[in-house]
Structures are given as structure tokens and as C-alpha cells.
């Protein structure tokens, strides 16, 4: 496993971070045991960067992650997030008011079973709260020793710069994959100007780039991806044709399409750390193997031609989930 320095911090993290999976999960004892085995295998493979949020698995993700890593706390980097809400009716909302920041951090520390969170993100920008107020409250957490570094998710370039003026931002976490290259226009350059690390979530396009999804019906009835426009039937045929081209290229290189897509994200710079999500150990092992793939310049050029900015059909989120994205 290779390691990368995260922004201007002293955090050296594995080139691959492990987060939560979106699919259906058994939240009982068997699900917990399955998750524990996954995290233990990640540690064996050299992964030291683990990502969570108070929004995942009704709080269980933080609980299970903290419990599994308890004996390895001194050799791992734990990231968590706050401010991304799902209301009782299923609609989305944001909350980044200063008093809520402190409340959420206290709850996450308790669930994780730690005294300090290594990297604490604002999960979604709250349009009703000035980013300066939110980051100011997060900075106070750092002063109190409750978090080491702070980050933001899905912020636009101007918001990121405003946040960074209040307190150094260590990492921005935003979607980045062959499907989602729009960040190359202004967001990734903004990170680089300010020495902010880039954590790229959904590097496999929520599984679409793996080639495992061939039709809308392949998604289980409760699968959240059913609401994402890129998986809708009117867009899927176009997107699957691109995946087929990716698969052909991957076969030529003796890789899976997922490994090729991940190797591309890894090739975007030493300041970019892809965040993968899986429940299966074999998929995790394949992803770690992709960290050893060195794409040639001609490979990168070919992928850029296959997947130019904006090539994917359909927005990456449904309209009801757009507030708080990219502002």
C-alpha cells in the first residue's frame, strides 16, 4: 500500500480510504460481524484511513467502526461528518449552525468511542448558515482537542476559499470519477492553490463503472441508487455503452473495469485519495490491487477521450438532494 500526505496536515493516509456501503445491510449481529471482518482485512492490506458519518446506518457505522478499530487506534486515521440530515418524511435537509456542530461532535465521539476525531467534515454546506460561522465552530473543536483537522464536503470553490480563511481546511470530500470530472474546472484547482487534500468519493460511479449493473432491475427495490438519474432507464443505455468501452480497455490491460476506473482516479495526483465503499472482501482486495497499477500516459489519454467532462447522461443526484451541493 502506498501512502499520501493529506493536504498541509501531518496526516499520512493510505492511497485508498474505506467508507460505508450503500446497499442493503443487516444491522443485526451478523451484519456487524461481516463489517468487522471487512475492516480487519482492510487493516491487513495496509488501509489506515477510515471514513464515517453520523448519517450512516442510523449511527451504527460510527459505533461499529470505533469498536472494530479500538485496538488499532494509534495507527489509523478516522474521519467522520455531520450536517447531512434525512427528515422523517425521507426528504433531505442540512444543519450547520454553530450550536449543532458541537452537539454532533459530542455524539460522534461517544459513538466512535474515541477522545478525538482525526478529520471532521461538514457533510453538506448549509445554505442558511454562513460558512464562516460553521467553520468557526469547528475550529473551536480543534482548539478543545476534540478534532485534529477539519474538512468540508461538496463545497464550491468560493465557499471553500471562504472556509479556508477562517481555519485551515485539510480536505475536501467530493465526488470524482470518470463520470464526474466537472471538479477539474475550478474545485480541484482551488484545492491545489490552498494545499487542501482531495478525498474522492464514489470513484466507481456508485458501482456503475464496475460493469455489474446491466439494467435498472439489477438494483434491489430498496437500493438508494434507484433514485439517482444516471441509473434511470432513459439514461442507462447511454451510460452502459460507455461502461462497455471501459470494460474492453480493462480487458486489454488484464484489469477489471473497476480497477481501471480506480487506477485513473489514483493517477490524478498524489493529493487525491479515492474513498471506496464495499461490503465484500474480494472487492476490497481488487481495489487495493488497483493501487499498484501505473497507467501509462497513453492509457490516461485514452480514458480522457472515452470519458470527457460531462459525458455521463443524467445528473449525479436527484433534484431533492441537490441543496447543499457545490455551493
N, C-alpha and C positions, 0 to 999 in steps of 0.2 A: 504494500500500500504506500502511495505517495502522500505527502502532507503539504498543506498550503497555509501561508500566513493570512489570517483573515483581516483585511483592511489594515489600519495602522495600529492594531492591537498587538498584544503578545500571545494571542491565541493561535496555536498551530493545530490545524484540524485535518482530518483525513480528506482526501480528494473527493470523497463521497460521503454524504450525510444520510442518515436513516431517519425517516419520519413515520407517519401513520399511514395506514392503508384506507382507501375509501370504500372498499367492498363490504358486504355484509359480514358481521363479526359476531361470534359467540361471546357475549360479555360475561359468561359464567366461568367456572373453574377450568374447563377445557380450553377456552379461548385464552385465558390468562397463561396457562401452561404453554400453549402454542406460541404466544407472543414472547414469553421468556426464552424459549429455545431459539427464536429468531434473533433476539438481541444478543444472546450468548454467542451465537455463530458470528454475528457481526463483529463482536469483540475479537474473536479468534482470527477473523480475516483482517484485522487492523483498523476497523472503523472506530473512531473515538468521538464522533460528532453526531449527537442525537437531538432530534427536533420534536417539540411537542407544542401543545396549546391547551388552554382551559376550554376550548371549544371542541376538542376531540373526544369522541366516545363518552360523552356526558361526564367528563372529568377523569374517566378511568385511565386514559392514556398516560396522563401525568402520574397517576398512582402506580400503575404497572411499571412504567419506565423507571421511576425513582426506586421502587422496590427491587427491580432486577439489577440496577446499577449500584446498589448500596455498597457492595464490597469492592467496587471499582471506581468510587467517586473521584479519587485523586488522579486518575488517568483518562477521564472523559470530559468532554465539553457538552454541557446541557443547555439547550435553548428552549425557551417557551414564549408564549404570546398571549395577548389579551385584547379585548375590544371588538371582537367579531361575534355578534350575537345572533342567535336564532330565536325568534319570538314564539309564543305559544301557538300562533296560527301558522307557523312554518316560515313566515316572512323573515327577511334579514334586516339587521339594524347594526349601528355602530355606537360605541360609547367610549370616549377617550377623555372624559372630564378628569381633572386632577385628583379629585377625591376617589374616583373609581379606579384610577391607576394603583393607588396604594392598597385599596381593598383587594383588587385582583392579585397583586403580587403576594400579599399575605396568604391568600388562599392557595396559590400555586406553590409557594414554599412548603406549605403544610402537606399538600397532596404529593409533592415530589419527595418530601422528607429530607430536604436539604436546608442549609443555612443561607445559601447564596446561589442565585441562578447566574450562570456564566454569561449568557446573552439573552436579553429580554426585549422582545419585539412588541411594537404596536402592530396588531394583526391587520387592522384596516384603519385608514385615516377617517376621522370623524368630521364630516363637513360642518358640523355645528360648533366645534371646539377648535380654536386656533392651535395650530401645531406647536407653536411656541409654549403654550400652556401645558400641553401634554408632555412634551419633551422636558420641560422644566420639572414636572412631577417625576418623570423617570430619572432625571439627573439627581433628584433628591434621594431616590432609592439607591443610586450608586454611591452617593455620599454616605449613606447609612450602612453600606456594606451588604445590602440585600441583593444587589445585582452587580456584576463586574462591568459589563458593557451593555450598550443599548443599540437597538436596531429598529427599523420600520419595514413594513411590508406594503407592496403595491402603491408606493408613493410616486407622484410625478416628479420630474427633475426640479421644478421650482420649489415644491414642498420639501423635497429632500435637502435642498440648499438652505432653506429657512430653518429646518430642524437642526442641521449641522452647525449653524451659527450659535444655537443655544447650548448645545453639548455635542461632543464628537459622536457621530454615528459610525458604528463599527461595521454594520452590514445592512444591506437592503435585500429583502427576500421578495422576489417577483418571478412570475412565470417566465421561462425561457426554454425554447426548444426549436427544432426545425420548423414547427408550426407557428411559433410565437417569437418572431425575430424583431418585432417593432421596437423593442427596447434598445436596439442598436442605434436608433436615430438620435436619441437625446438622453435616455435614462442611464444606459451603461457608460457613455462618455461622462455624464455628471458624476457617477460613482468614481470613475478613474481620476477626474480632476481633484476630487476631495479625499482620495485614498480610502474609499469605502468598499469593503468586500461585497461581492455579489453572490447570493445564495439562490440558485436557480431551481425553483420548484416545478414539478410536472415536466421534467426533461424528456419524458417519453409520451408527452401529449395525452396524459391521463390514460395511457395504455393503447391509444390508437396507433402509435408508431411501432408497437410490438408485433403487429400483424395478427394478433389473437382475436380481434373483433372483425367479423366479416359482414355483419348485418345488425340492424338495430335490435333485433330479437335476441342477439347474443348477450345483451345486458339484462340481468335479472330484474324482475319487476321493481324491487326496492333500490336498485342501483342509482345513485345520485347522478351518474353521467347521462341518464335518460333526459334530464332537463337541460343539458348542455347542447347548444345549437350545432356544434360540429358533429355530433352523433345523430342528429335528426336525419330521417331518410332523404329529405330534399338536398342535404349537403354531403351525406355519407359516401355516395357513389364517387363524387369528385375526389374526396379525401382518400378513399381506398385505392384509387388509381395511383395516387402519389405514393402511398404505402407500398404498393406492388413494385414500383420503381426502386424504392428504398430496399425492398427485400432482394431484388435482383442484384443490386450492387453489393449488399451484405453477403450474398452467396458467393460472389466473386472473391470477396476478401476473407472467406471462411469465418464469417461472423453471423450472429443473429441480427435482425433488423433493430432490435432493442439495443444491442451492444454498439452498433454503428451509430445510432442516434445519440447514445450516451457519450460515445467517444468524441462525437462532434462537439457537444457541449463542453466536455473537458478540454477540448482543443482551443476554446475561445479565449483562454488566458489563465494564468496562474492565480488571478484574483477571482475566478469563477468556480464555485463549488456546487455541483448538482446535488439536489435533495431527492433521493429516491424513496418510493413507498411501495412496499410489498408485504405479503403475508407468507410467501413461500421461500424457503431457504434456497432452493435451487435457482430461483430468480435472483436472489441476493448474490449468490455466488457468481452467476453470469454477469451481473452488474459490476462486481468487484473485478472480474477478469477484464472488463472493458477499460478499467483504469490503466491497464498495461498496453492498450492499443495506441500506437503512434500513427496517426493519419498523415499521409503524405500531402504535400501542397496540392497535387492534382486531385487527390481524394476530396479535400476540402472544397476545391473549386467546383468539382462535380456536384457535390451536395448543395453548394450555394446556388448552382444553376437549377437543380431539381426543386429546391425549396427557397425561392426568392421571398423577400419580405412580402407578407400579405397573401401568400399562395393558398392558404387554407380557406375552405369555404365555411362560413358561419362564424359568429362571434365566439370568443372563448368562454364567455359566461352568459347566462340568460339575463334579460333586462332587469329582473328584480334583484339580481346580485351585483349590479354594476355600481351602485352608490358606494363610495369609498375606494374605488379602483382608479388609480392613475391620477388622483387629484393632488 
